[in-house]
Amino acid sequence: MHQILADFSVSISELKKNPSALLSQVSGSPIAVLNHNKPAAYLVPAETYEAMMEMLEDYELAKLVEARRDDKSKAVTVSLDDL
């Protein structure tokens, strides 16, 4: 059984009928779009999607920083006066 990660769910057929009314009804909450009672997609508000993308980018940058921090053999010593 698939876990549905949203408080609201809708079938694809229901979504096609009146997507604008559905979006206003859920007040910005994520919506699970179901196909044969299984999650096929999630609709999230644009602001939520943008925040998720920023968090993902921050996470990827943090992983890069950690990887570079662990590889000190490539480190270059620089004095503040040289900058």
Secondary structure as GFF3:
##gff-version 3
##sequence-region A 1 83
A	DSSP	beta_strand	8	11	.	.	.	ID=ss1
A	DSSP	alpha_helix	12	17	.	.	.	ID=ss2
A	DSSP	alpha_helix	19	25	.	.	.	ID=ss3
A	DSSP	beta_strand	31	35	.	.	.	ID=ss4
A	DSSP	beta_strand	38	43	.	.	.	ID=ss5
A	DSSP	alpha_helix	46	70	.	.	.	ID=ss6
A	DSSP	three_ten_helix	72	74	.	.	.	ID=ss7
A	DSSP	three_ten_helix	80	82	.	.	.	ID=ss8
###
